[in-house]
Amino acid sequence: MQKKIEIEKSVKEKYDDCKIVISGGELVGSFALYPYEDGNLIDSISIKTEVSNPEIKEAVVKFVMSSNYGIIYTFVYKDNVSEIEMYKSLRFEVVSEENDLVKLRLNNF
């Protein structure tokens, strides 16, 4: 049975760009969301190793998508093919590739 995944709005008022991820009542991760170029950037999604699974990262991205942030960006390492494919399945498009990173963008309007 899949646990409910919740996203808290911010860690503390001082850190509004940071969000925490709770699953089954337990803190399982965090991520940052802040203004970037003409939209917002999902950055530093970090999920505890012992609970890490693709569904949690996908839930984080879907939370951001449902929060009416408009244009959303993220960066993924080129060799992380499964994560790039996850973003593409959520309508993100590859914008550029530099060094070892792929920049993805979603026009969420």
Summary of the structure (lengths in Angstrom):
residues: 109
radius of gyration: 13.6
end to end distance: 32.9
largest distance: 40.0
contacts: 288
relative contact order: 0.15
helix: 23%
strand: 46%
